[in-house]
Amino acid sequence: MQNLLIDIAATNTCRARVLYSLIETRSRFLDLQDLPHIKGGIITTQEAAQTALEAAIAEMDRRYVLFRQARVRMLGSYNAHVSTGAAATCPLDSAVMNSQSGVLTESYKQMVSSSVRRLGVMARAAGIFLIFCRAEAEIG
């Protein structure tokens, strides 16, 4: 996972192309904490993770309003439509959640599930992606 995040950072500028929220309660990715692509630093608490997922939903909803106003259906078309005003373009945005199976409370699991269902239906066209990582040793 760390290699994937470094590759994304190395091949995309943070200001114009790619941003991500990194939810990691086990502090495995401390080497990445200074990357400018990570919004607000590495998220280490369930409360901050909930805020980040709620913000992703709000951003998705905001983008769909922009898309309707521009009469386009997805992020690529929207960014091409507004390319003359680069400040108005929207970057790709991702929520990256590393495995947390050992630290999940029931209410947190329900919140994540609800947020993922909502984002899973519409987020991709809005340029918002969900990346979940679970170590192979933990599967089973």
Backbone hydrogen bonds in HBPLUS format (Angstrom, degrees):
<---DONOR---> <-ACCEPTOR-->    atom                        ^
c    i                          cat <-CA-CA->   ^        H-A-AA   ^      H-
h    n   atom  resd res      DA  || num        DHA   H-A  angle D-A-AA Bond
n    s   type  num  typ     dist DA aas  dist angle  dist       angle   num
A0005-LEU N   A0001-MET O   3.02 MM   4  6.35 161.5  2.06 157.5 161.8     1
A0006-ILE N   A0002-GLN O   2.95 MM   4  6.18 156.0  2.00 150.9 157.8     2
A0007-ASP N   A0003-ASN O   2.91 MM   4  6.06 157.5  1.96 147.2 153.5     3
A0008-ILE N   A0004-LEU O   2.97 MM   4  6.25 158.7  2.02 149.7 155.2     4
A0009-ALA N   A0005-LEU O   3.05 MM   4  6.24 159.3  2.09 143.8 149.3     5
A0010-ALA N   A0006-ILE O   2.82 MM   4  6.01 154.6  1.88 150.4 157.9     6
A0011-THR N   A0007-ASP O   3.04 MM   4  6.11 144.4  2.17 147.9 155.3     7
A0017-ARG N   A0013-THR O   3.05 MM   4  5.46 149.3  2.15 137.1 146.1     8
A0018-VAL N   A0013-THR O   3.26 MM   5  6.49 159.2  2.30 148.5 154.5     9
A0092-LEU N   A0017-ARG O   2.66 MM  75  5.86 158.0  1.71 155.3 149.9    10
A0019-LEU N   A0092-LEU O   2.95 MM  73  6.34 149.5  2.04 151.3 160.6    11
A0094-SER N   A0019-LEU O   3.02 MM  75  6.47 143.5  2.16 139.7 151.0    12
A0020-TYR N   A0037-HIS O   2.85 MM  17  6.08 157.9  1.90 154.9 153.4    13
A0039-LYS N   A0020-TYR O   2.89 MM  19  5.92 156.3  1.95 140.5 148.5    14
A0021-SER N   A0094-SER O   2.81 MM  73  6.27 156.2  1.87 156.2 161.9    15
A0096-VAL N   A0021-SER O   2.73 MM  75  5.94 176.3  1.73 178.2 179.1    16
A0043-ILE N   A0022-LEU O   2.78 MM  21  5.91 165.5  1.80 166.6 168.6    17
A0023-ILE N   A0096-VAL O   2.71 MM  73  5.97 175.9  1.71 174.9 175.6    18
A0098-ASN N   A0023-ILE O   3.04 MM  75  6.35 165.3  2.07 174.1 175.5    19
A0024-GLU N   A0043-ILE O   2.83 MM  19  5.94 162.8  1.86 164.8 168.7    20
A0032-LEU N   A0029-PHE O   2.95 MM   3  5.60 158.4  1.99 119.8 126.4    21
A0033-GLN N   A0030-LEU O   3.21 MM   3  5.35 164.8  2.24 109.1 113.7    22
A0035-LEU N   A0032-LEU O   3.00 MM   3  5.59 169.6  2.02 125.6 128.9    23
A0038-ILE N   A0035-LEU O   3.26 MM   3  5.86 161.4  2.30 115.4 119.9    24
A0049-ALA N   A0045-THR O   2.96 MM   4  6.17 150.7  2.04 145.1 154.1    25
A0050-GLN N   A0046-GLN O   2.91 MM   4  6.12 153.9  1.98 146.0 152.2    26
A0051-THR N   A0047-GLU O   3.06 MM   4  6.35 158.0  2.11 145.0 150.9    27
A0052-ALA N   A0048-ALA O   2.91 MM   4  6.15 154.6  1.98 144.9 151.8    28
A0053-LEU N   A0049-ALA O   2.93 MM   4  6.20 160.0  1.97 152.4 157.0    29
A0054-GLU N   A0050-GLN O   2.92 MM   4  6.11 158.9  1.97 151.1 157.3    30
A0055-ALA N   A0051-THR O   2.87 MM   4  6.07 148.9  1.97 143.9 153.0    31
A0056-ALA N   A0052-ALA O   2.95 MM   4  6.24 144.8  2.07 141.8 151.3    32
A0057-ILE N   A0053-LEU O   3.08 MM   4  6.39 151.6  2.17 144.4 151.2    33
A0058-ALA N   A0054-GLU O   2.97 MM   4  6.26 160.1  2.01 147.8 153.3    34
A0059-GLU N   A0055-ALA O   2.85 MM   4  6.04 155.8  1.91 147.0 153.8    35
A0060-MET N   A0056-ALA O   2.92 MM   4  6.09 153.9  1.99 143.0 150.2    36
A0061-ASP N   A0057-ILE O   2.96 MM   4  6.24 164.0  1.99 153.1 156.8    37
A0062-ARG N   A0058-ALA O   2.90 MM   4  6.12 155.2  1.96 145.9 153.2    38
A0063-ARG N   A0059-GLU O   2.91 MM   4  6.09 157.7  1.96 149.7 155.2    39
A0064-TYR N   A0060-MET O   3.03 MM   4  6.33 154.2  2.10 149.8 156.7    40
A0065-VAL N   A0061-ASP O   3.19 MM   4  6.52 144.8  2.32 143.3 152.0    41
A0066-LEU N   A0062-ARG O   3.11 MM   4  6.49 158.0  2.16 147.0 152.7    42
A0067-PHE N   A0063-ARG O   2.79 MM   4  6.09 154.8  1.86 152.4 160.1    43
A0068-ARG N   A0064-TYR O   2.98 MM   4  6.15 158.3  2.03 142.4 147.5    44
A0069-GLN N   A0065-VAL O   3.01 MM   4  6.28 160.6  2.05 150.8 156.1    45
A0070-ALA N   A0066-LEU O   2.95 MM   4  6.17 149.2  2.05 146.7 155.2    46
A0071-ARG N   A0067-PHE O   2.76 MM   4  5.75 112.3  2.22 137.6 155.6    47
A0072-VAL N   A0067-PHE O   2.96 MM   5  5.10 164.5  1.99 140.2 145.1    48
A0071-ARG N   A0068-ARG O   3.14 MM   3  4.80 144.2  2.27  92.1 102.9    49
A0078-TYR N   A0074-MET O   2.99 MM   4  6.22 155.8  2.04 152.5 160.4    50
A0075-LEU N   A0125-ALA O   2.85 MM  50  6.08 148.0  1.96 165.8 176.4    51
A0079-ASN N   A0075-LEU O   2.81 MM   4  6.02 172.0  1.82 165.8 166.0    52
A0080-ALA N   A0076-GLY O   3.06 MM   4  6.19 152.8  2.13 141.9 149.3    53
A0081-HIS N   A0077-SER O   2.94 MM   4  6.07 148.1  2.04 140.7 149.8    54
A0081-HIS N   A0078-TYR O   3.03 MM   3  4.97 115.1  2.46  93.7 109.9    55
A0082-VAL N   A0078-TYR O   2.99 MM   4  6.31 148.3  2.10 153.5 161.6    56
A0083-SER N   A0080-ALA O   3.47 MM   3  5.03 168.0  2.48  97.3  99.6    57
A0085-GLY N   A0082-VAL O   2.90 MM   3  5.68 147.9  2.01 126.3 134.0    58
A0088-ALA N   A0085-GLY O   2.74 MM   3  5.63 162.6  1.77 136.1 141.2    59
A0089-THR N   A0086-ALA O   3.19 MM   3  5.38 157.6  2.24 105.5 112.1    60
A0093-ASP N   A0127-GLY O   2.77 MM  34  6.08 163.9  1.80 166.1 169.5    61
A0129-PHE N   A0093-ASP O   2.75 MM  36  6.29 149.9  1.84 148.1 157.9    62
A0095-ALA N   A0129-PHE O   2.82 MM  34  6.33 152.4  1.89 160.5 169.9    63
A0131-ILE N   A0095-ALA O   2.90 MM  36  6.16 167.5  1.91 157.6 157.2    64
A0097-MET N   A0131-ILE O   2.81 MM  34  6.24 162.8  1.83 166.1 172.2    65
A0133-CYS N   A0097-MET O   2.98 MM  36  6.34 156.6  2.04 156.7 157.5    66
A0099-SER N   A0133-CYS O   2.66 MM  34  5.51 105.2  2.21 135.1 156.0    67
A0103-VAL N   A0100-GLN O   2.89 MM   3  5.62 164.2  1.92 130.5 135.3    68
A0109-LYS N   A0105-THR O   2.96 MM   4  6.23 160.9  1.99 154.9 160.0    69
A0110-GLN N   A0106-GLU O   3.03 MM   4  6.30 157.8  2.08 149.2 154.7    70
A0111-MET N   A0107-SER O   3.01 MM   4  6.23 153.6  2.08 143.4 150.3    71
A0112-VAL N   A0108-TYR O   2.87 MM   4  6.11 168.4  1.89 158.7 161.3    72
A0113-SER N   A0109-LYS O   2.91 MM   4  6.02 163.9  1.93 148.1 153.3    73
A0114-SER N   A0110-GLN O   2.92 MM   4  6.05 160.4  1.96 146.1 151.4    74
A0115-SER N   A0111-MET O   2.90 MM   4  6.07 165.6  1.92 153.4 157.5    75
A0116-VAL N   A0112-VAL O   2.81 MM   4  5.93 164.8  1.84 155.7 160.2    76
A0117-ARG N   A0113-SER O   2.97 MM   4  6.12 157.3  2.02 146.4 152.4    77
A0118-ARG N   A0114-SER O   3.10 MM   4  6.34 164.1  2.13 148.6 152.5    78
A0119-LEU N   A0115-SER O   2.86 MM   4  6.06 170.4  1.87 157.6 160.3    79
A0120-GLY N   A0116-VAL O   2.66 MM   4  5.54 151.6  1.74 144.3 153.4    80
A0123-ALA N   A0119-LEU O   2.80 MM   4  4.87 157.9  1.85 147.2 150.6    81
A0126-ALA N   A0123-ALA O   2.93 MM   3  5.09 127.6  2.21 102.7 117.8    82
A0128-ILE N   A0123-ALA O   3.00 MM   5  4.99 166.5  2.02 138.9 136.8    83
A0127-GLY N   A0124-ARG O   2.93 MM   3  5.10 160.9  1.97 109.9 114.9    84
A0138-GLU N   A0135-ALA O   2.88 MM   3  5.42 148.9  1.98 114.3 124.0    85
A0139-ILE N   A0136-GLU O   3.18 MM   3  5.35 153.5  2.26 104.9 112.6    86
